[in-house]
Amino acid sequence: MPFDNPPNPIYSEDDWTVMQAAYNKAAATLVVKSSSDDEAKVIAETVMTAFNRGNRNVNSLAALAVITAVNAHPASSTSGIEPDKRCA
């Protein structure tokens, strides 16, 4: 992930392993080559937010991060009109 575990960690090593695996899977899907890419930041933020809300499934975290990153990308809106946002 493009950030490190802080000196006083709030996450266990197992937590980091899950988040890292989800990040890696999403980054590979989107072909993110650098942790400084905008998509990398969206992926990391999405993974951590969903993890903090209780999601511990690597595939689910990765899929959510991919969807969020694709929808955040300006090229994903071809009409220039923002579609209705939906919440699950």
N, C-alpha and C positions, 0 to 999 in steps of 0.2 A: 504494500500500500504506500501511497505517497506521504506517509506520516509515520512517526515512531511511537512506540509505547512510552508514555511519560515516566519520569523517575519514580513516582508513587503510583504504580499501575492500578487502574480500576478494573482492568480486564485480566483474566488468567491467561496462561500460555495457551490453554485449550480454546479460549475465546478468540485469541489472536489467530490461532490456526484456522478456525472456521472462517473468520472474516478475511484472512489472507487467501484462503482457497476460493471463496466467493469472488473476491476482487480479481484474482488471477483468471478465473473462468470467464468473468464478464469482460475483462481486458482482452483476453484471447479472442473472444467472440467478436469484439469490436475492432480488433487489430490495433490496440493502443500500444504505441511503441515507447512512450516516455511517461513517467509519473507526473511530469509537468504539463501534459496535455490537458485541455479543459475537460475532455471526456473522462480522464483518469480521476480528476477531482470530483466530478459528478458521481462516478462509480463509488469512490471511497466514501463520500458523504452519504450516499444512498445505502450502502452496505452497513455503515455504522448506525445510521438512524433506524433502519429496520431491525438490526441486531439489538439495539437498545430498547426497541419496542417488543422484543421477545422472539423474533424470528431467528431460529438456530439452524435452519436448513440451508446448506450450501447452494443447492440448485435453485431454491426459491430466492435466496438473496441475490444470486448472480442474475437470474432472470429479471427480477425487479430492477436491478441496477442497469441492465442492458436497455430495458424499456424506458426507464427514466432518462438515460443518456441519449437515446435516439430521439425521444420527444423533446429534449432540451436543445437539440441541435437545430440551428436556424434553417438548415436545408430540409428539415423534415416537414416544414410547412410550405407547400407549393403554391397555395392560393394567396398567401399573405394574410389570410383571415384566420385568427386563432380559433380552433374548434372548441366546442364546449368541453370543459374539464369535468371528468367524472371521478368520483371517489368510490373506492370499494369498501 
